[in-house]
Amino acid sequence: MSFTVTTPIYYVNGAPHLGHAYTTIAADVMARHHRQRGDDVFFLTGTDEHGEPVALAAEKLGVTPQALADENAERFKALAPQLGASNDFFIRTTDPEHKAGVQRLLQAVKDNGYVELGRYEGWYCPRCADFKTENEVEDGSKCPVHHIELTRESEENWFFKLSAFQARLEALYAEQPDFVLPPARRNEALAFIEGGLQDVSLSRGAKLQWGVQVPWDPAHVFYVWFDALLNYYTALEYAVPGEDLTQRFWPADFHIVGKDILKFHCVFWPALLMAAGLPVPRHILVHGYLLMDGEKMSKSLGNVLDPFAIIERFGVDSLRFYVLRDVAFGGDGSVSPAAFEQRYETELANDFGNLASRVSAMVVKYRDGAVPAGDALELREDFDGLAGEVAARIDRGELTQALEAIWARVRRLNRYVEEQAPWKLAKDPARREQLDVALATLVEGLRTVTVLLAAYLPATAARLLAALGAPDDSWAAAAFGAGAVTAVDRLAPLFPKHDAAPA
């Protein structure tokens, strides 16, 4: 089977921060998990380089928009490997292939009768690059995201006839109740649709020229959101030189986006695809905000947690674990350096790292590193159905809940160590067989949870499975009892303890 997952493409009006890392890590977990299942995976990320936010940021810095895009696109491109992300392609909306695809597809939308000339008058946020309806405005005239005064705009634009898709979008939501996940986000998107759809600007006039030129009206450029949304489709046309991947990977299985861009992805995007005669994606997975001091992390607000500093001090897998562990994926939640260090200490270093160290040390000490043979394993009932539960939760976008299901077994293995007390069993020759069962059970349990964690902690899992002599991380190997570990070496700590960060 094929599986396609995308992140939103990130604005190049500033440098990457933890909010960008959050979405990229989530998409990578899904991509890695589906590769474990043997699926043919395409994982896309990239940068959104047109529109007013980029033009304004470039003007402030005294550089051209293209120069700013070139500089910051490289930062975002470098972010993915630093996060351990396994994306198959990185798209830039200034790619000539993308721009040609946008012009071709939106020409088709016009040819199909869904574009007309009109005048926009209303509220606009230059940082969101978003035209706000009256019920989206805060305190009468402010942006609810950036808390800045909105501007009143009046300009001639080409309009997309979004209102023509009211009934079709309502039918889509009725026929595919999991089209938008989680359910609370679906309800939010559906309420927007049921409130009555209005036609929306497809282009910007002479005031803005940093964008993809409208082929039938060169004085206009396409409104940045329609340019950006089409990246999910256009990328497949040129990600592999000389090969068109659209038949293989479209429609996408999951678009992962933040809730601040829900309207564009859950309303505008499916309508645009319908207008172009293309299939809509299977799921749009909407996550909430990572909050600091009660506000969404944002470059413009200046309240960001530096992912690079965390990676440098604690390692990339620690960051990957934290962002999907501390905040239930889909909802809002607060993050902080203190909360990160607590998760690192209590769960990564103590629960998982200490388990791996203790198990390997006991096998080395009591059996010279040879894992006792035999099928007499305990804890089978505790692991029964776990792989299926994890897969089902990830298929519903429940990334945090899937991780918790795995972590419950990590805790169970730690309790089993205390229940069995191998150090006591080793003192009694009559209990040799019981010690063999305990050690074999612990090794197999450790191997199993490590395979299940491979999508979340890829570097750590690869290191640990190699030490166990069981490098297979396929989904078939995720079943308890499927392993064949015969010997282990004593492990150095997977997550070394750190002194408190300097104040």
N, C-alpha and C positions, 0 to 999 in steps of 0.2 A: 504493500500500500504506500501511497505518497502522503506526505505531511508537510504543510507549509505554515510557517509561523513568522510574524513580522513584529518589529518594534515600530513606534512612530518614527518618522525621521526628525532629527533634532535641529532646532534653529541654531544657526552659526553666528548669532549676535553676541555670543559669550562663550566662555569655556565650559567644559563638562563638569557636572557636580553629581552628588549622590542620587538625585532624582532621576537623572539619565541612566546611571548605573543600575538602579532598581529595575527599570523596565527591561533593560538589556539582559540582566541576570535572569529574570523571570522567563524571558523568551528562550534563553539558552538552556535553562532547565528542561523546558518542554522539548526543545530540539534534541538534546542529549538523551532524554528519556525515550523519545520515539526512535532514535537510532538504536538504542538498546533493544527495542522491540522488533528491530529489523526493518523499519519503515524507510522509504526513500525520502529524505528530508531536505527541504530548502528553507534556510533561515536567513532572513533579510533585515538589514538595518542600514542607516545612512543619515544624510544631512539634508535639511530643508534650507535652501540658500537664497530664495527670492523673497520679495515682499517688503513691506514698510519697516518692520523691526530691524531687518538687516541693513536696509538703506539708511535708516536713522542712526544706527550704531556706527556705521562706516563714516557717515558725515561728522559725527561727534569726534571720531578718531582722526579725521583728516585723511582718510584713505578711500579708495574706490570700493564699492560693494564686492566686486570680484576679488580684490586683494584680501578683504576681510574674510570672505568665504573660503578662499584658498588656505589661509592661515588656520582658521578654526576647524575646517573640515578635517585637516590633518590631526588635530587634537582628538576629535571624535573618532577618527579612524584608528588612532592609537589606543583609545579607551577599550575597544572590544577585546584585543588580545590581553590587555592588562587585567581584564575581568575574567579571563579564561573563557571568553565567549567564542563559540565555534561557528560564527556566521559564515554563510556560503558566498555572500556578496555584500558589498558596501556601495550603495547608490548615492550619487550627488545629483541634486536637481538641476545643476548647471551642466550635467553631462549632455552633449549634443544629441545622443540617442534618446534620452528622456524627453528633452524639449520637443524633438520631432514626434515622439509618441503622444505627448500631450496635445500638440496641434492636430494630429490625425484623429485622435479619439474625441476631442471636443468639437472638431468639425463634424464628426459623425453625429454627435448629440444635436448640433444645430440642424444638420440635414434631416434628422428625424423629427424636427419640429418643436424642440424643447428649449429654444433660445429666442429671445426677443430684446429689442432695444427699449430702455426705459431710464428713469431718473431715480437715484437713491437719495433719500433725505432721512437722516436720523443719527443715532449715536454710534460712535466708532472708537475703539481702543487701539492705538497704534502699537502697543506692546503685545496685545493678543492677536493683532491683525484680524480683528473680529468686529463685524457690525452687530450691535447689541439691540435686541428688542426691548420694549419698555419694561417687561417683567424680568429682564436680566440685569437691570441697572440697580446699583446700590445707592442709597441716600439721594435719589433723584437724578444724579448725574455722574456717578462714580463707577469705575470698573470693580466688580466684586472680587476679582483675583488680585489686581495690582493696587487697588484703592486710590487710583489717580482719577483726576477729572477727565471725563470722556469729551471728545470733540463732536460738534455737530457738523455733519458732512452733507454736502449737496453736490452731486456730480452725475453726469450722464454715464450709464454703464450698460453693458449687455447683461441680461438677466437669464438665469436658469429657472425654468418653470417647475420649481419644486412643488408647487401646489397641485400640479397634475398627478402627483404620485401619492396623494393622501390615502386613497383607498388601497392602493397596492402595498404601501408600507404597513398599513393596519393589517392587511391580510398576511403579510410576511411575518409579523409579530405573532399573529394568531396561529399560523401554521407551523412556525418554528419557535416554540416558547423558549428555547435555549439559544436563540440567535444572539442575544446580548446576555452576558454573564457578568457578575452574579445577578440574581433576580431583582435586587433593589435597583441596580443600574438599568435593567430592562424596564422596570416600571417608570423610572425617571425619563428614559428616552420615549417610551410609549405615551407618557403624559404630554410631552412636548409635541408629539405628532397629533394626538387627539385634541390638543388646544387649537389646532388649525394651522396649516402650513402656508407660508407666504413665499412668493418667488424671491430669489436671493441673487445678489450681484455675482456675476460670473467673471466680470472684468473690472479693471480700474482705468480711469481716463488719463488725461495728459499729466495730472499731478504726480503720478508714479510711473516710472519707466523701467524699474528694475524687476523684470519678470519675463515670462514667456510671451512673445508677441502673438496677438490674436490674428490668425491668418486671414480672416475676412475683413479685418479693420486694424491695420498696422499702427494706428494712433493709440490703441489700447494694449494693455498686457493682461493676461489672465490673473484674476484674484488668486492670491498665493495658495489658498486652501485647495482649490480645484487642481492646480498644478501639483501640489504636494500629495494629495490623495491618490492621484494616478500613479505614483511611484510604485505602489504595490504590484501593479499590473505591468507597467513598462519595464521594470527591472528584469522580468522573466524573458523579455524579448532580446536582451543583449548581455545578460549576466555571463553567459558562456559564448565567446565569440563564434559567430557562424551557426549558432543553434538557438532555436526558439523553444523555451521551456514552458510556454503557457499551457499547452495541452497536458503536460506532465504534472504541473503544480497549481493550476488554477481550476476552481476557486480556492482561495486561501482557507486553511482550517481555522487559524486563530490570528486575528489582529490584536495585539496587546497594546492598550492605550491608557493614559491617565484620564481621570474623570473630567478634567478641565476641557478636554477635546471630545467629549462624548457626543455633543450635538453634530459635529462634523462627521464623525465616523459612524454613528448609529442612525443618522437621519439623512444627511447630505450624501454620504458615500453610497449606500445601497440605491438611493434614487438615481444618482449619476450613472451607476452601472446599468440599472434598468434602462435608462435613457439611451445608453450606448449599445444596448442589446447584449450585455455580458452577464454571466452568472454572478450572484452576490456571494460574499464569503459565508462560510458555515457558522463561524462564531466571532463575536467581538468581545474580548475579555477586558473589562474596565477596572482599573485599580484606583485606590484612593490616594491621598497625599501622605507623604512622609513629613511630619510636622516637627518644627523646632520653635519653641516659645509660642506654640499655638497657631503658627502660620505655616502654610505650604512653603517648602524650601524653594527658593527662587533666586536666580542671579540678580534680578532687579531689586529684590528685597534685601539681598546680602546675607541671608541666614542659611548658609549651606554647610554641610558636613563634608569634609574633604575625603573622597574615597581613596585618593592616592596615598594620603598619609596613613590611613588604616591599612592599606595593602602593604606599604613599606614596613610597618611595625609588626603587623600580625599575620600577614599573608592573605592572598586573594580568597582562599576558601573560607576564611573567617568572615570576610565581608559578605560573601555569597550567602553563607548560613544566616548571618544576622538579619539582613534585610528581608528574608523570607520567613524568619522565625519570630521576630519581635513584634511584627505587625501582621495581622491576618490579611492575606492578600485579597484585595477587593475593597477593604475599608480604609479609613484614615487611622493614623496612629503616630504617636510621638516617638522620636528617636533622639539619642544623645550619646556622647562619648562614654558617659558613665554606664548607661544601659548596655552599650556594646561590650565594654570590659567585663560587666557582670555575666553576660551570656557566654563570652569567651571563657571565663574562668570556671563557671559552674557546669556548663554543658559540653563545650568542646574540649577543654583541658581535663576536667574531672570525669564527666559521664563517659565520653567516647575515647578520648586520648588515654585516660587512666585505665579504662577497660582493656584497650589494645595492649598497653604496656604490661598490665598484670597477667593477662592471659598468656602472652608470649613468654613472659618471665617464668611463669609456673610450668609451662610445657618444657622449657629449657632446663629448669631446676629439677623437676621431678621425673622427666622422661628424656633428658638429654636432647630436647628439641624434636623428638619423634612423636607425632600425633597418634594416640592410640587408635587402632583400626576397629572396624565393626560398625554395625547399624544400630547399636543400642544407644540411641540419642534421646535425651529428654527435651522437654519444652516444645515438642512438635505441635501440640495444641495451641501454644502461645503464638506460633508463627503461621498456623494454618490460615490460608486465605489472605495473608498479608500482601503479597505481590499483586493480587487481583484488586485489593482495596486501594493500594497506592496508584495503580494504573487508572482505576475508575475515577479517583479523585483528581488526578492530573488531567484526565479527559474532561472534567467539569471545571477546570481552571482553579481547583482548590489546592494550590501549591503549598500553602502553610499547613493545611489539614493533612495532606499527604506526608509532609515532613514530620508532623506530630505523630502520625501512625507509626512511622519508622522509629522515632525517638522513644516511643513507649516500649519498644522491644530493646532498645539500648538500655533503658532503665531496668527492664526485666532481667537482662543478662547480668547487670550489676547486682541485683537482688539475689540472683542465682549463685553468684560468687559467695555472697555472705551466707546463704542457706547451706551451701555445700562445704564451705570452708576447706578447700583443698589442702591447705597447710596442716590441718588437723588430720585429714584422711591420709596424708603422706606419712604420718607417724605410725600408722597401724597397718602392718603387712596384710592383715585379714581383710582390709578394705581397699585392696589394690584395684579390684575390678570396679568398685564404686568411683575411685579416683579416675580411672580410665574413662568411664562414662562422663564424668563431670568435665574433664579436660576436653574430650572430643566434642561434647555439647557446646562448650564455650567457644571453641575454635570454629565450629560450624555456624553458630549463632553470630559470631563476629564477622565471618565471611559473608553471611547472608545480608546483614544490615549494611555492610560496606558496599555490596553490589547495589542495593536499593538506594544508597546515598550517592552513587557515582554521578548522577545528574546534578546533584547539589554541590558536592565536594569532589570534583573530578581529579584534582591533583592528589589530594589526600587518599582517595579511594584507589587510584592507580598505584600509589606507593605502598599502601597496606596490602592490597591484593598480590602485588609482586612479592612482598615479604612472606606472604602465606603460600607462595608457590601456586596461586590460583588466579591468574590474570584475567580469566574469562569474566567479563562484566555484562554479558548478554542477559536478556530478560529470562531466558530459560534457567540461567544460573542463579536467579533470585529466589528460587524455591529452597526452603530449608531442607537439607539432606541431599541437595544436588551437587554438593562440592566433593572434592577428593583431595583435601589437604593432608599431606603425609608428614611434613616437617616444617618447623618455623624457626626463625632466628629471633633473638631478643631484639625488640624494637626500641629505638630512641623515641623520646616523646614526640607525638604527632603535633601537639599544640603546646609548646613550651610555656611555662609560667613567665609572666612579665611583671616587672616592678610597676608601681603606679606611674601614670604619665605625669611629667612635670607640670606644675601649675602655671 
